[in-house]
Amino acid sequence: MAKEDKVILTCTECLSRNYSTKRNKRAAGERLELMKFCKKCGRHTLHKETK
C-alpha cells in the first residue's frame, strides 16, 4: 500500500490556504506546485505545498 499524506496548498500571491489534497511522499521528492483558482484573488495563480 502506498504511503499518502495530506498536504495543504497555499496561494503564492495572497498566501491564503485554499486547497488540501493527498500525495504519495515516496514517489515525489519535491514539493507540489499547481496552477489553481484562488477565490480570494479571483484568478488562477500558482499554489505551493506547505509544511
mmCIF entry with sequence, helices, sheets and N, C-alpha, C, O atoms, coordinates in Angstrom:
data_MODEL
# 
_entry.id   MODEL 
# 
_entity.id                         1 
_entity.type                       polymer 
_entity.pdbx_number_of_molecules   1 
# 
_entity_poly.entity_id                      1 
_entity_poly.type                           'polypeptide(L)' 
_entity_poly.nstd_linkage                   no 
_entity_poly.nstd_monomer                   no 
_entity_poly.pdbx_seq_one_letter_code       MAKEDKVILTCTECLSRNYSTKRNKRAAGERLELMKFCKKCGRHTLHKETK 
_entity_poly.pdbx_seq_one_letter_code_can   MAKEDKVILTCTECLSRNYSTKRNKRAAGERLELMKFCKKCGRHTLHKETK 
_entity_poly.pdbx_strand_id                 A 
# 
loop_
_entity_poly_seq.entity_id 
_entity_poly_seq.num 
_entity_poly_seq.mon_id 
_entity_poly_seq.hetero 
1 1  MET n 
1 2  ALA n 
1 3  LYS n 
1 4  GLU n 
1 5  ASP n 
1 6  LYS n 
1 7  VAL n 
1 8  ILE n 
1 9  LEU n 
1 10 THR n 
1 11 CYS n 
1 12 THR n 
1 13 GLU n 
1 14 CYS n 
1 15 LEU n 
1 16 SER n 
1 17 ARG n 
1 18 ASN n 
1 19 TYR n 
1 20 SER n 
1 21 THR n 
1 22 LYS n 
1 23 ARG n 
1 24 ASN n 
1 25 LYS n 
1 26 ARG n 
1 27 ALA n 
1 28 ALA n 
1 29 GLY n 
1 30 GLU n 
1 31 ARG n 
1 32 LEU n 
1 33 GLU n 
1 34 LEU n 
1 35 MET n 
1 36 LYS n 
1 37 PHE n 
1 38 CYS n 
1 39 LYS n 
1 40 LYS n 
1 41 CYS n 
1 42 GLY n 
1 43 ARG n 
1 44 HIS n 
1 45 THR n 
1 46 LEU n 
1 47 HIS n 
1 48 LYS n 
1 49 GLU n 
1 50 THR n 
1 51 LYS n 
# 
_struct_asym.id          A 
_struct_asym.entity_id   1 
# 
_struct_sheet.id               AA1 
_struct_sheet.type             ? 
_struct_sheet.number_strands   4 
_struct_sheet.details          ? 
# 
loop_
_struct_sheet_order.sheet_id 
_struct_sheet_order.range_id_1 
_struct_sheet_order.range_id_2 
_struct_sheet_order.offset 
_struct_sheet_order.sense 
AA1 1 2 ? anti-parallel 
AA1 2 3 ? anti-parallel 
AA1 3 4 ? anti-parallel 
# 
loop_
_struct_sheet_range.sheet_id 
_struct_sheet_range.id 
_struct_sheet_range.beg_label_comp_id 
_struct_sheet_range.beg_label_asym_id 
_struct_sheet_range.beg_label_seq_id 
_struct_sheet_range.pdbx_beg_PDB_ins_code 
_struct_sheet_range.end_label_comp_id 
_struct_sheet_range.end_label_asym_id 
_struct_sheet_range.end_label_seq_id 
_struct_sheet_range.pdbx_end_PDB_ins_code 
_struct_sheet_range.beg_auth_comp_id 
_struct_sheet_range.beg_auth_asym_id 
_struct_sheet_range.beg_auth_seq_id 
_struct_sheet_range.end_auth_comp_id 
_struct_sheet_range.end_auth_asym_id 
_struct_sheet_range.end_auth_seq_id 
AA1 1 ARG A 17 ? ASN A 24 ? ARG A 17 ASN A 24 
AA1 2 GLU A 4  ? CYS A 11 ? GLU A 4  CYS A 11 
AA1 3 ARG A 43 ? GLU A 49 ? ARG A 43 GLU A 49 
AA1 4 GLU A 33 ? CYS A 38 ? GLU A 33 CYS A 38 
# 
loop_
_atom_site.group_PDB 
_atom_site.id 
_atom_site.type_symbol 
_atom_site.label_atom_id 
_atom_site.label_alt_id 
_atom_site.label_comp_id 
_atom_site.label_asym_id 
_atom_site.label_entity_id 
_atom_site.label_seq_id 
_atom_site.pdbx_PDB_ins_code 
_atom_site.Cartn_x 
_atom_site.Cartn_y 
_atom_site.Cartn_z 
_atom_site.occupancy 
_atom_site.B_iso_or_equiv 
_atom_site.pdbx_formal_charge 
_atom_site.auth_seq_id 
_atom_site.auth_comp_id 
_atom_site.auth_asym_id 
_atom_site.auth_atom_id 
_atom_site.pdbx_PDB_model_num 
ATOM 1   N N  . MET A 1 1  ? 0.841   -1.181 0.000   1.00 0.00 ? 1  MET A N  1 
ATOM 2   C CA . MET A 1 1  ? 0.000   0.000  0.000   1.00 0.00 ? 1  MET A CA 1 
ATOM 3   C C  . MET A 1 1  ? 0.886   1.245  0.000   1.00 0.00 ? 1  MET A C  1 
ATOM 4   O O  . MET A 1 1  ? 1.888   1.303  0.712   1.00 0.00 ? 1  MET A O  1 
ATOM 5   N N  . ALA A 1 2  ? 0.514   2.223  -0.791  1.00 0.00 ? 2  ALA A N  1 
ATOM 6   C CA . ALA A 1 2  ? 1.291   3.449  -0.920  1.00 0.00 ? 2  ALA A CA 1 
ATOM 7   C C  . ALA A 1 2  ? 1.081   4.350  0.292   1.00 0.00 ? 2  ALA A C  1 
ATOM 8   O O  . ALA A 1 2  ? -0.010  4.412  0.860   1.00 0.00 ? 2  ALA A O  1 
ATOM 9   N N  . LYS A 1 3  ? 2.132   5.035  0.668   1.00 0.00 ? 3  LYS A N  1 
ATOM 10  C CA . LYS A 1 3  ? 2.082   5.972  1.791   1.00 0.00 ? 3  LYS A CA 1 
ATOM 11  C C  . LYS A 1 3  ? 1.616   7.327  1.269   1.00 0.00 ? 3  LYS A C  1 
ATOM 12  O O  . LYS A 1 3  ? 2.344   7.989  0.529   1.00 0.00 ? 3  LYS A O  1 
ATOM 13  N N  . GLU A 1 4  ? 0.407   7.744  1.650   1.00 0.00 ? 4  GLU A N  1 
ATOM 14  C CA . GLU A 1 4  ? -0.130  9.032  1.239   1.00 0.00 ? 4  GLU A CA 1 
ATOM 15  C C  . GLU A 1 4  ? -0.272  9.943  2.448   1.00 0.00 ? 4  GLU A C  1 
ATOM 16  O O  . GLU A 1 4  ? -0.709  9.516  3.516   1.00 0.00 ? 4  GLU A O  1 
ATOM 17  N N  . ASP A 1 5  ? 0.100   11.186 2.265   1.00 0.00 ? 5  ASP A N  1 
ATOM 18  C CA . ASP A 1 5  ? -0.022  12.183 3.326   1.00 0.00 ? 5  ASP A CA 1 
ATOM 19  C C  . ASP A 1 5  ? -0.873  13.342 2.836   1.00 0.00 ? 5  ASP A C  1 
ATOM 20  O O  . ASP A 1 5  ? -0.881  13.665 1.649   1.00 0.00 ? 5  ASP A O  1 
ATOM 21  N N  . LYS A 1 6  ? -1.580  13.956 3.752   1.00 0.00 ? 6  LYS A N  1 
ATOM 22  C CA . LYS A 1 6  ? -2.400  15.126 3.432   1.00 0.00 ? 6  LYS A CA 1 
ATOM 23  C C  . LYS A 1 6  ? -1.494  16.345 3.352   1.00 0.00 ? 6  LYS A C  1 
ATOM 24  O O  . LYS A 1 6  ? -0.664  16.571 4.233   1.00 0.00 ? 6  LYS A O  1 
ATOM 25  N N  . VAL A 1 7  ? -1.659  17.135 2.286   1.00 0.00 ? 7  VAL A N  1 
ATOM 26  C CA . VAL A 1 7  ? -0.887  18.359 2.116   1.00 0.00 ? 7  VAL A CA 1 
ATOM 27  C C  . VAL A 1 7  ? -1.848  19.523 1.887   1.00 0.00 ? 7  VAL A C  1 
ATOM 28  O O  . VAL A 1 7  ? -2.967  19.332 1.411   1.00 0.00 ? 7  VAL A O  1 
ATOM 29  N N  . ILE A 1 8  ? -1.401  20.724 2.230   1.00 0.00 ? 8  ILE A N  1 
ATOM 30  C CA . ILE A 1 8  ? -2.197  21.935 2.064   1.00 0.00 ? 8  ILE A CA 1 
ATOM 31  C C  . ILE A 1 8  ? -1.513  22.801 1.021   1.00 0.00 ? 8  ILE A C  1 
ATOM 32  O O  . ILE A 1 8  ? -0.297  22.983 1.057   1.00 0.00 ? 8  ILE A O  1 
ATOM 33  N N  . LEU A 1 9  ? -2.306  23.341 0.080   1.00 0.00 ? 9  LEU A N  1 
ATOM 34  C CA . LEU A 1 9  ? -1.775  24.216 -0.966  1.00 0.00 ? 9  LEU A CA 1 
ATOM 35  C C  . LEU A 1 9  ? -2.083  25.667 -0.623  1.00 0.00 ? 9  LEU A C  1 
ATOM 36  O O  . LEU A 1 9  ? -3.212  26.008 -0.269  1.00 0.00 ? 9  LEU A O  1 
ATOM 37  N N  . THR A 1 10 ? -1.065  26.518 -0.731  1.00 0.00 ? 10 THR A N  1 
ATOM 38  C CA . THR A 1 10 ? -1.181  27.935 -0.397  1.00 0.00 ? 10 THR A CA 1 
ATOM 39  C C  . THR A 1 10 ? -0.928  28.784 -1.631  1.00 0.00 ? 10 THR A C  1 
ATOM 40  O O  . THR A 1 10 ? -0.007  28.512 -2.402  1.00 0.00 ? 10 THR A O  1 
ATOM 41  N N  . CYS A 1 11 ? -1.743  29.806 -1.817  1.00 0.00 ? 11 CYS A N  1 
ATOM 42  C CA . CYS A 1 11 ? -1.576  30.745 -2.928  1.00 0.00 ? 11 CYS A CA 1 
ATOM 43  C C  . CYS A 1 11 ? -0.281  31.536 -2.721  1.00 0.00 ? 11 CYS A C  1 
ATOM 44  O O  . CYS A 1 11 ? 0.001   32.003 -1.617  1.00 0.00 ? 11 CYS A O  1 
ATOM 45  N N  . THR A 1 12 ? 0.502   31.681 -3.793  1.00 0.00 ? 12 THR A N  1 
ATOM 46  C CA . THR A 1 12 ? 1.776   32.397 -3.677  1.00 0.00 ? 12 THR A CA 1 
ATOM 47  C C  . THR A 1 12 ? 1.597   33.912 -3.657  1.00 0.00 ? 12 THR A C  1 
ATOM 48  O O  . THR A 1 12 ? 2.512   34.629 -3.252  1.00 0.00 ? 12 THR A O  1 
ATOM 49  N N  . GLU A 1 13 ? 0.443   34.415 -4.085  1.00 0.00 ? 13 GLU A N  1 
ATOM 50  C CA . GLU A 1 13 ? 0.238   35.865 -4.146  1.00 0.00 ? 13 GLU A CA 1 
ATOM 51  C C  . GLU A 1 13 ? -0.430  36.425 -2.889  1.00 0.00 ? 13 GLU A C  1 
ATOM 52  O O  . GLU A 1 13 ? 0.045   37.411 -2.326  1.00 0.00 ? 13 GLU A O  1 
ATOM 53  N N  . CYS A 1 14 ? -1.533  35.804 -2.442  1.00 0.00 ? 14 CYS A N  1 
ATOM 54  C CA . CYS A 1 14 ? -2.239  36.346 -1.272  1.00 0.00 ? 14 CYS A CA 1 
ATOM 55  C C  . CYS A 1 14 ? -2.003  35.511 -0.015  1.00 0.00 ? 14 CYS A C  1 
ATOM 56  O O  . CYS A 1 14 ? -2.460  35.886 1.064   1.00 0.00 ? 14 CYS A O  1 
ATOM 57  N N  . LEU A 1 15 ? -1.299  34.389 -0.136  1.00 0.00 ? 15 LEU A N  1 
ATOM 58  C CA . LEU A 1 15 ? -0.918  33.490 0.967   1.00 0.00 ? 15 LEU A CA 1 
ATOM 59  C C  . LEU A 1 15 ? -2.111  32.871 1.700   1.00 0.00 ? 15 LEU A C  1 
ATOM 60  O O  . LEU A 1 15 ? -1.990  32.502 2.868   1.00 0.00 ? 15 LEU A O  1 
ATOM 61  N N  . SER A 1 16 ? -3.255  32.754 1.029   1.00 0.00 ? 16 SER A N  1 
ATOM 62  C CA . SER A 1 16 ? -4.393  32.080 1.646   1.00 0.00 ? 16 SER A CA 1 
ATOM 63  C C  . SER A 1 16 ? -4.299  30.585 1.372   1.00 0.00 ? 16 SER A C  1 
ATOM 64  O O  . SER A 1 16 ? -3.889  30.164 0.290   1.00 0.00 ? 16 SER A O  1 
ATOM 65  N N  . ARG A 1 17 ? -4.680  29.799 2.356   1.00 0.00 ? 17 ARG A N  1 
ATOM 66  C CA . ARG A 1 17 ? -4.627  28.339 2.241   1.00 0.00 ? 17 ARG A CA 1 
ATOM 67  C C  . ARG A 1 17 ? -5.965  27.856 1.714   1.00 0.00 ? 17 ARG A C  1 
ATOM 68  O O  . ARG A 1 17 ? -6.935  27.762 2.465   1.00 0.00 ? 17 ARG A O  1 
ATOM 69  N N  . ASN A 1 18 ? -6.021  27.547 0.413   1.00 0.00 ? 18 ASN A N  1 
ATOM 70  C CA . ASN A 1 18 ? -7.272  27.266 -0.262  1.00 0.00 ? 18 ASN A CA 1 
ATOM 71  C C  . ASN A 1 18 ? -7.597  25.792 -0.416  1.00 0.00 ? 18 ASN A C  1 
ATOM 72  O O  . ASN A 1 18 ? -8.755  25.402 -0.267  1.00 0.00 ? 18 ASN A O  1 
ATOM 73  N N  . TYR A 1 19 ? -6.610  24.969 -0.707  1.00 0.00 ? 19 TYR A N  1 
ATOM 74  C CA . TYR A 1 19 ? -6.863  23.590 -1.099  1.00 0.00 ? 19 TYR A CA 1 
ATOM 75  C C  . TYR A 1 19 ? -6.106  22.613 -0.211  1.00 0.00 ? 19 TYR A C  1 
ATOM 76  O O  . TYR A 1 19 ? -5.037  22.927 0.313   1.00 0.00 ? 19 TYR A O  1 
ATOM 77  N N  . SER A 1 20 ? -6.679  21.422 -0.050  1.00 0.00 ? 20 SER A N  1 
ATOM 78  C CA . SER A 1 20 ? -5.976  20.319 0.591   1.00 0.00 ? 20 SER A CA 1 
ATOM 79  C C  . SER A 1 20 ? -6.134  19.100 -0.299  1.00 0.00 ? 20 SER A C  1 
ATOM 80  O O  . SER A 1 20 ? -7.182  18.899 -0.913  1.00 0.00 ? 20 SER A O  1 
ATOM 81  N N  . THR A 1 21 ? -5.090  18.290 -0.365  1.00 0.00 ? 21 THR A N  1 
ATOM 82  C CA . THR A 1 21 ? -5.086  17.110 -1.214  1.00 0.00 ? 21 THR A CA 1 
ATOM 83  C C  . THR A 1 21 ? -4.163  16.064 -0.604  1.00 0.00 ? 21 THR A C  1 
ATOM 84  O O  . THR A 1 21 ? -3.531  16.311 0.423   1.00 0.00 ? 21 THR A O  1 
ATOM 85  N N  . LYS A 1 22 ? -4.087  14.909 -1.231  1.00 0.00 ? 22 LYS A N  1 
ATOM 86  C CA . LYS A 1 22 ? -3.178  13.850 -0.803  1.00 0.00 ? 22 LYS A CA 1 
ATOM 87  C C  . LYS A 1 22 ? -2.133  13.652 -1.881  1.00 0.00 ? 22 LYS A C  1 
ATOM 88  O O  . LYS A 1 22 ? -2.401  13.862 -3.064  1.00 0.00 ? 22 LYS A O  1 
ATOM 89  N N  . ARG A 1 23 ? -0.935  13.245 -1.468  1.00 0.00 ? 23 ARG A N  1 
ATOM 90  C CA . ARG A 1 23 ? 0.101   12.912 -2.433  1.00 0.00 ? 23 ARG A CA 1 
ATOM 91  C C  . ARG A 1 23 ? 0.992   11.821 -1.868  1.00 0.00 ? 23 ARG A C  1 
ATOM 92  O O  . ARG A 1 23 ? 1.113   11.657 -0.653  1.00 0.00 ? 23 ARG A O  1 
ATOM 93  N N  . ASN A 1 24 ? 1.610   11.083 -2.769  1.00 0.00 ? 24 ASN A N  1 
ATOM 94  C CA . ASN A 1 24 ? 2.486   9.988  -2.396  1.00 0.00 ? 24 ASN A CA 1 
ATOM 95  C C  . ASN A 1 24 ? 3.868   10.551 -2.088  1.00 0.00 ? 24 ASN A C  1 
ATOM 96  O O  . ASN A 1 24 ? 4.542   11.063 -2.982  1.00 0.00 ? 24 ASN A O  1 
ATOM 97  N N  . LYS A 1 25 ? 4.293   10.461 -0.833  1.00 0.00 ? 25 LYS A N  1 
ATOM 98  C CA . LYS A 1 25 ? 5.569   11.026 -0.411  1.00 0.00 ? 25 LYS A CA 1 
ATOM 99  C C  . LYS A 1 25 ? 6.756   10.231 -0.962  1.00 0.00 ? 25 LYS A C  1 
ATOM 100 O O  . LYS A 1 25 ? 7.822   10.802 -1.193  1.00 0.00 ? 25 LYS A O  1 
ATOM 101 N N  . ARG A 1 26 ? 6.587   8.932  -1.173  1.00 0.00 ? 26 ARG A N  1 
ATOM 102 C CA . ARG A 1 26 ? 7.692   8.106  -1.663  1.00 0.00 ? 26 ARG A CA 1 
ATOM 103 C C  . ARG A 1 26 ? 7.989   8.372  -3.130  1.00 0.00 ? 26 ARG A C  1 
ATOM 104 O O  . ARG A 1 26 ? 9.156   8.403  -3.518  1.00 0.00 ? 26 ARG A O  1 
ATOM 105 N N  . ALA A 1 27 ? 6.973   8.564  -3.948  1.00 0.00 ? 27 ALA A N  1 
ATOM 106 C CA . ALA A 1 27 ? 7.155   8.733  -5.390  1.00 0.00 ? 27 ALA A CA 1 
ATOM 107 C C  . ALA A 1 27 ? 7.669   10.121 -5.753  1.00 0.00 ? 27 ALA A C  1 
ATOM 108 O O  . ALA A 1 27 ? 8.471   10.253 -6.678  1.00 0.00 ? 27 ALA A O  1 
ATOM 109 N N  . ALA A 1 28 ? 7.229   11.155 -5.048  1.00 0.00 ? 28 ALA A N  1 
ATOM 110 C CA . ALA A 1 28 ? 7.612   12.535 -5.372  1.00 0.00 ? 28 ALA A CA 1 
ATOM 111 C C  . ALA A 1 28 ? 8.486   13.100 -4.263  1.00 0.00 ? 28 ALA A C  1 
ATOM 112 O O  . ALA A 1 28 ? 8.089   13.118 -3.098  1.00 0.00 ? 28 ALA A O  1 
ATOM 113 N N  . GLY A 1 29 ? 9.681   13.562 -4.631  1.00 0.00 ? 29 GLY A N  1 
ATOM 114 C CA . GLY A 1 29 ? 10.599  14.100 -3.637  1.00 0.00 ? 29 GLY A CA 1 
ATOM 115 C C  . GLY A 1 29 ? 10.424  15.587 -3.404  1.00 0.00 ? 29 GLY A C  1 
ATOM 116 O O  . GLY A 1 29 ? 10.658  16.074 -2.298  1.00 0.00 ? 29 GLY A O  1 
ATOM 117 N N  . GLU A 1 30 ? 10.014  16.312 -4.432  1.00 0.00 ? 30 GLU A N  1 
ATOM 118 C CA . GLU A 1 30 ? 9.893   17.762 -4.313  1.00 0.00 ? 30 GLU A CA 1 
ATOM 119 C C  . GLU A 1 30 ? 8.493   18.158 -3.871  1.00 0.00 ? 30 GLU A C  1 
ATOM 120 O O  . GLU A 1 30 ? 7.569   17.345 -3.860  1.00 0.00 ? 30 GLU A O  1 
ATOM 121 N N  . ARG A 1 31 ? 8.363   19.419 -3.512  1.00 0.00 ? 31 ARG A N  1 
ATOM 122 C CA . ARG A 1 31 ? 7.048   19.930 -3.101  1.00 0.00 ? 31 ARG A CA 1 
ATOM 123 C C  . ARG A 1 31 ? 6.144   20.127 -4.306  1.00 0.00 ? 31 ARG A C  1 
ATOM 124 O O  . ARG A 1 31 ? 6.606   20.414 -5.411  1.00 0.00 ? 31 ARG A O  1 
ATOM 125 N N  . LEU A 1 32 ? 4.859   19.970 -4.076  1.00 0.00 ? 32 LEU A N  1 
ATOM 126 C CA . LEU A 1 32 ? 3.863   20.063 -5.126  1.00 0.00 ? 32 LEU A CA 1 
ATOM 127 C C  . LEU A 1 32 ? 3.586   21.519 -5.480  1.00 0.00 ? 32 LEU A C  1 
ATOM 128 O O  . LEU A 1 32 ? 3.430   22.354 -4.588  1.00 0.00 ? 32 LEU A O  1 
ATOM 129 N N  . GLU A 1 33 ? 3.524   21.834 -6.785  1.00 0.00 ? 33 GLU A N  1 
ATOM 130 C CA . GLU A 1 33 ? 3.180   23.170 -7.275  1.00 0.00 ? 33 GLU A CA 1 
ATOM 131 C C  . GLU A 1 33 ? 2.147   23.021 -8.382  1.00 0.00 ? 33 GLU A C  1 
ATOM 132 O O  . GLU A 1 33 ? 2.397   22.332 -9.371  1.00 0.00 ? 33 GLU A O  1 
ATOM 133 N N  . LEU A 1 34 ? 0.988   23.658 -8.227  1.00 0.00 ? 34 LEU A N  1 
ATOM 134 C CA . LEU A 1 34 ? -0.092  23.567 -9.200  1.00 0.00 ? 34 LEU A CA 1 
ATOM 135 C C  . LEU A 1 34 ? -0.683  24.937 -9.470  1.00 0.00 ? 34 LEU A C  1 
ATOM 136 O O  . LEU A 1 34 ? -0.686  25.808 -8.600  1.00 0.00 ? 34 LEU A O  1 
ATOM 137 N N  . MET A 1 35 ? -1.183  25.120 -10.682 1.00 0.00 ? 35 MET A N  1 
ATOM 138 C CA . MET A 1 35 ? -1.948  26.320 -11.019 1.00 0.00 ? 35 MET A CA 1 
ATOM 139 C C  . MET A 1 35 ? -3.402  26.042 -10.646 1.00 0.00 ? 35 MET A C  1 
ATOM 140 O O  . MET A 1 35 ? -4.046  25.185 -11.252 1.00 0.00 ? 35 MET A O  1 
ATOM 141 N N  . LYS A 1 36 ? -3.922  26.764 -9.650  1.00 0.00 ? 36 LYS A N  1 
ATOM 142 C CA . LYS A 1 36 ? -5.284  26.563 -9.172  1.00 0.00 ? 36 LYS A CA 1 
ATOM 143 C C  . LYS A 1 36 ? -5.988  27.921 -9.105  1.00 0.00 ? 36 LYS A C  1 
ATOM 144 O O  . LYS A 1 36 ? -5.344  28.970 -9.085  1.00 0.00 ? 36 LYS A O  1 
ATOM 145 N N  . PHE A 1 37 ? -7.324  27.878 -9.070  1.00 0.00 ? 37 PHE A N  1 
ATOM 146 C CA . PHE A 1 37 ? -8.107  29.108 -8.947  1.00 0.00 ? 37 PHE A CA 1 
ATOM 147 C C  . PHE A 1 37 ? -8.147  29.533 -7.491  1.00 0.00 ? 37 PHE A C  1 
ATOM 148 O O  . PHE A 1 37 ? -8.531  28.754 -6.619  1.00 0.00 ? 37 PHE A O  1 
ATOM 149 N N  . CYS A 1 38 ? -7.750  30.766 -7.234  1.00 0.00 ? 38 CYS A N  1 
ATOM 150 C CA . CYS A 1 38 ? -7.789  31.337 -5.887  1.00 0.00 ? 38 CYS A CA 1 
ATOM 151 C C  . CYS A 1 38 ? -9.064  32.161 -5.754  1.00 0.00 ? 38 CYS A C  1 
ATOM 152 O O  . CYS A 1 38 ? -9.280  33.102 -6.518  1.00 0.00 ? 38 CYS A O  1 
ATOM 153 N N  . LYS A 1 39 ? -9.896  31.815 -4.801  1.00 0.00 ? 39 LYS A N  1 
ATOM 154 C CA . LYS A 1 39 ? -11.159 32.525 -4.601  1.00 0.00 ? 39 LYS A CA 1 
ATOM 155 C C  . LYS A 1 39 ? -10.935 33.941 -4.086  1.00 0.00 ? 39 LYS A C  1 
ATOM 156 O O  . LYS A 1 39 ? -11.717 34.840 -4.393  1.00 0.00 ? 39 LYS A O  1 
ATOM 157 N N  . LYS A 1 40 ? -9.892  34.147 -3.320  1.00 0.00 ? 40 LYS A N  1 
ATOM 158 C CA . LYS A 1 40 ? -9.614  35.468 -2.761  1.00 0.00 ? 40 LYS A CA 1 
ATOM 159 C C  . LYS A 1 40 ? -9.062  36.419 -3.826  1.00 0.00 ? 40 LYS A C  1 
ATOM 160 O O  . LYS A 1 40 ? -9.452  37.585 -3.875  1.00 0.00 ? 40 LYS A O  1 
ATOM 161 N N  . CYS A 1 41 ? -8.148  35.922 -4.686  1.00 0.00 ? 41 CYS A N  1 
ATOM 162 C CA . CYS A 1 41 ? -7.575  36.737 -5.770  1.00 0.00 ? 41 CYS A CA 1 
ATOM 163 C C  . CYS A 1 41 ? -8.535  36.857 -6.945  1.00 0.00 ? 41 CYS A C  1 
ATOM 164 O O  . CYS A 1 41 ? -8.534  37.871 -7.642  1.00 0.00 ? 41 CYS A O  1 
ATOM 165 N N  . GLY A 1 42 ? -9.348  35.839 -7.172  1.00 0.00 ? 42 GLY A N  1 
ATOM 166 C CA . GLY A 1 42 ? -10.299 35.855 -8.275  1.00 0.00 ? 42 GLY A CA 1 
ATOM 167 C C  . GLY A 1 42 ? -9.710  35.446 -9.609  1.00 0.00 ? 42 GLY A C  1 
ATOM 168 O O  . GLY A 1 42 ? -10.268 35.774 -10.656 1.00 0.00 ? 42 GLY A O  1 
ATOM 169 N N  . ARG A 1 43 ? -8.571  34.723 -9.592  1.00 0.00 ? 43 ARG A N  1 
ATOM 170 C CA . ARG A 1 43 ? -7.935  34.267 -10.830 1.00 0.00 ? 43 ARG A CA 1 
ATOM 171 C C  . ARG A 1 43 ? -7.056  33.053 -10.550 1.00 0.00 ? 43 ARG A C  1 
ATOM 172 O O  . ARG A 1 43 ? -6.869  32.661 -9.398  1.00 0.00 ? 43 ARG A O  1 
ATOM 173 N N  . HIS A 1 44 ? -6.521  32.466 -11.614 1.00 0.00 ? 44 HIS A N  1 
ATOM 174 C CA . HIS A 1 44 ? -5.636  31.322 -11.476 1.00 0.00 ? 44 HIS A CA 1 
ATOM 175 C C  . HIS A 1 44 ? -4.245  31.796 -11.063 1.00 0.00 ? 44 HIS A C  1 
ATOM 176 O O  . HIS A 1 44 ? -3.657  32.668 -11.703 1.00 0.00 ? 44 HIS A O  1 
ATOM 177 N N  . THR A 1 45 ? -3.733  31.211 -9.988  1.00 0.00 ? 45 THR A N  1 
ATOM 178 C CA . THR A 1 45 ? -2.397  31.556 -9.503  1.00 0.00 ? 45 THR A CA 1 
ATOM 179 C C  . THR A 1 45 ? -1.671  30.273 -9.148  1.00 0.00 ? 45 THR A C  1 
ATOM 180 O O  . THR A 1 45 ? -2.274  29.202 -9.079  1.00 0.00 ? 45 THR A O  1 
ATOM 181 N N  . LEU A 1 46 ? -0.371  30.390 -8.924  1.00 0.00 ? 46 LEU A N  1 
ATOM 182 C CA . LEU A 1 46 ? 0.441   29.249 -8.532  1.00 0.00 ? 46 LEU A CA 1 
ATOM 183 C C  . LEU A 1 46 ? 0.196   28.951 -7.054  1.00 0.00 ? 46 LEU A C  1 
ATOM 184 O O  . LEU A 1 46 ? 0.265   29.846 -6.212  1.00 0.00 ? 46 LEU A O  1 
ATOM 185 N N  . HIS A 1 47 ? -0.088  27.692 -6.751  1.00 0.00 ? 47 HIS A N  1 
ATOM 186 C CA . HIS A 1 47 ? -0.276  27.247 -5.377  1.00 0.00 ? 47 HIS A CA 1 
ATOM 187 C C  . HIS A 1 47 ? 0.826   26.256 -5.045  1.00 0.00 ? 47 HIS A C  1 
ATOM 188 O O  . HIS A 1 47 ? 1.087   25.333 -5.816  1.00 0.00 ? 47 HIS A O  1 
ATOM 189 N N  . LYS A 1 48 ? 1.472   26.443 -3.902  1.00 0.00 ? 48 LYS A N  1 
ATOM 190 C CA . LYS A 1 48 ? 2.568   25.577 -3.491  1.00 0.00 ? 48 LYS A CA 1 
ATOM 191 C C  . LYS A 1 48 ? 2.192   24.824 -2.215  1.00 0.00 ? 48 LYS A C  1 
ATOM 192 O O  . LYS A 1 48 ? 1.378   25.278 -1.411  1.00 0.00 ? 48 LYS A O  1 
ATOM 193 N N  . GLU A 1 49 ? 2.811   23.667 -2.064  1.00 0.00 ? 49 GLU A N  1 
ATOM 194 C CA . GLU A 1 49 ? 2.591   22.841 -0.873  1.00 0.00 ? 49 GLU A CA 1 
ATOM 195 C C  . GLU A 1 49 ? 3.254   23.481 0.338   1.00 0.00 ? 49 GLU A C  1 
ATOM 196 O O  . GLU A 1 49 ? 4.376   23.978 0.246   1.00 0.00 ? 49 GLU A O  1 
ATOM 197 N N  . THR A 1 50 ? 2.563   23.470 1.468   1.00 0.00 ? 50 THR A N  1 
ATOM 198 C CA . THR A 1 50 ? 3.121   23.984 2.721   1.00 0.00 ? 50 THR A CA 1 
ATOM 199 C C  . THR A 1 50 ? 3.480   22.830 3.626   1.00 0.00 ? 50 THR A C  1 
ATOM 200 O O  . THR A 1 50 ? 3.151   21.680 3.335   1.00 0.00 ? 50 THR A O  1 
ATOM 201 N N  . LYS A 1 51 ? 4.148   23.124 4.714   1.00 0.00 ? 51 LYS A N  1 
ATOM 202 C CA . LYS A 1 51 ? 4.532   22.090 5.668   1.00 0.00 ? 51 LYS A CA 1 
ATOM 203 C C  . LYS A 1 51 ? 3.347   21.575 6.440   1.00 0.00 ? 51 LYS A C  1 
ATOM 204 O O  . LYS A 1 51 ? 3.499   20.696 7.289   1.00 0.00 ? 51 LYS A O  1 
# 
